[in-house]
Amino acid sequence: MKLASYNHNGRASWGVVTDDARIIDVRPRLPRHHTLLDVLRADALDEVRKTIIDVRPDFKVGEVELLPPVVAPRPDARWACRS
């Protein structure tokens, strides 16, 4: 699953990039997760996978301004990773 943060028509959002270079806009479908960082912090990738089943893409990658996937957290933030 390829994730992206982007601006579309002046609105920041995030979604899933399909194999044919289209984007499923997930933010309005999961409104409690405002950013990809929120998704990662909530360990909600499975929720994202379930949400996009049988959903048609909303736009092409070329129609958005791609942003860094995850905005850098505060310098004093601490991260923990699991594999």
FIDREN-468694 format. One record per residue: x negated, z negated, y of N, C-alpha, C in turn. Coordinates in steps of 0.1 Angstrom, whole numbers, padded with zeros to 4 digits, always signed. Layout:
N
XZYXZYXZY/...
//
This chain:
83
-0009+0000-0012+0000+0000+0000-0009+0000+0012/-0007+0010+0021-0015+0011+0033-0006+0006+0045/-0011-0004+0052-0004-0010+0063-0010-0005+0076/-0002-0005+0087-0007+0000+0100+0001-0008+0111/-0007-0011+0122-0001-0015+0134-0001-0004+0144/+0009-0003+0152+0010+0009+0161+0020+0007+0173/+0019+0016+0182+0029+0016+0193+0037+0029+0191/+0050+0028+0192+0058+0040+0192+0068+0039+0203/+0067+0049+0212+0076+0049+0224+0075+0036+0232/+0063+0031+0233+0060+0019+0241+0064+0006+0234/+0067+0006+0221+0071-0006+0214+0060-0009+0203/+0055-0021+0203+0045-0024+0193+0052-0027+0180/+0047-0023+0169+0053-0025+0156+0043-0024+0145/+0047-0026+0133+0038-0024+0121+0047-0019+0110/+0040-0013+0100+0047-0007+0089+0038-0002+0078/+0043+0005+0069+0036+0010+0057+0034+0025+0059/+0022+0030+0056+0019+0044+0057+0021+0050+0043/+0029+0061+0042+0031+0067+0029+0020+0077+0026/+0020+0082+0013+0010+0091+0009+0011+0105+0017/+0022+0108+0023+0024+0120+0030+0023+0118+0045/+0015+0108+0049+0012+0105+0063+0024+0102+0072/+0034+0095+0066+0046+0091+0074+0046+0075+0074/+0054+0070+0083+0054+0055+0085+0068+0050+0083/+0069+0040+0074+0081+0032+0073+0080+0020+0083/+0088+0019+0093+0088+0009+0103+0093-0004+0097/+0085-0013+0092+0090-0025+0085+0094-0036+0095/+0088-0037+0106+0091-0048+0115+0106-0050+0118/+0114-0040+0121+0128-0043+0122+0135-0047+0109/+0129-0044+0098+0135-0047+0085+0132-0061+0081/+0121-0066+0086+0116-0080+0084+0113-0087+0097/+0123-0089+0105+0121-0094+0119+0114-0107+0121/+0113-0115+0111+0106-0128+0113+0091-0126+0113/+0086-0114+0108+0072-0111+0108+0069-0101+0119/+0065-0106+0131+0063-0098+0142+0051-0089+0142/+0041-0094+0134+0028-0086+0133+0023-0086+0119/+0013-0078+0116+0007-0078+0102+0001-0092+0100/-0005-0098+0110-0011-0111+0109+0000-0121+0104/+0012-0120+0109+0023-0129+0104+0025-0127+0090/+0025-0114+0085+0028-0111+0071+0017-0117+0063/+0004-0115+0067-0007-0120+0059-0007-0136+0059/-0004-0142+0070-0003-0157+0070+0008-0162+0061/+0019-0155+0060+0030-0159+0052+0029-0155+0038/+0018-0148+0034+0016-0143+0021+0028-0135+0016/+0033-0125+0025+0045-0118+0023+0044-0104+0019/+0033-0100+0013+0031-0086+0009+0041-0082-0001/+0044-0091-0011+0054-0087-0021+0068-0085-0014/+0071-0092-0004+0083-0091+0004+0084-0077+0011/+0072-0073+0016+0071-0060+0022+0073-0049+0012/+0067-0050+0000+0068-0040-0011+0083-0039-0015/+0090-0050-0016+0104-0049-0020+0113-0043-0009/+0109-0045+0003+0117-0040+0015+0116-0025+0016/+0105-0019+0012+0103-0005+0014+0108+0004+0002/+0113-0002-0008+0118+0005-0020+0129+0014-0016/+0128+0027-0019+0138+0037-0016+0141+0039-0001/+0132+0035+0008+0134+0037+0022+0127+0049+0027/+0134+0057+0035+0129+0069+0040+0120+0065+0052/+0109+0073+0054+0100+0070+0065+0107+0073+0078/+0103+0065+0088+0109+0066+0102+0102+0077+0111/+0089+0079+0109+0082+0089+0117+0069+0092+0111/+0063+0103+0117+0050+0108+0112+0039+0099+0119/+0027+0098+0112+0016+0091+0118+0012+0097+0131/+0013+0110+0133+0010+0116+0146+0019+0113+0157/+0030+0107+0154+0040+0103+0165+0037+0089+0171/+0027+0082+0165+0025+0069+0170+0011+0068+0175/+0008+0057+0183-0006+0054+0187-0010+0042+0177/-0019+0045+0168-0024+0035+0159-0032+0025+0166/-0031+0012+0162-0038+0001+0168-0046-0005+0157/-0055-0015+0160-0062-0022+0150-0052-0029+0141/-0054-0028+0128-0044-0034+0119-0040-0048+0122/-0050-0056+0124-0048-0070+0127-0056-0074+0140/-0049-0079+0150-0056-0083+0162-0064-0095+0159/-0076-0095+0165-0085-0107+0163-0079-0120+0166/-0080-0130+0158-0074-0143+0161-0083-0150+0171/-0078-0161+0176-0085-0169+0185-0099-0173+0179/-0109-0174+0188-0122-0177+0182-0123-0190+0175/-0114-0200+0178-0115-0213+0171-0106-0213+0158/-0100-0201+0154-0092-0201+0142-0100-0201+0130/-0095-0206+0119-0102-0207+0107-0094-0198+0097/-0102-0191+0088-0096-0183+0078-0099-0187+0064/-0090-0186+0055-0093-0188+0041-0088-0176+0034/-0096-0171+0024-0092-0159+0016-0091-0163+0002/-0083-0156-0005-0082-0158-0020-0082-0144-0026/-0087-0143-0038-0088-0130-0044-0080-0130-0057/
//
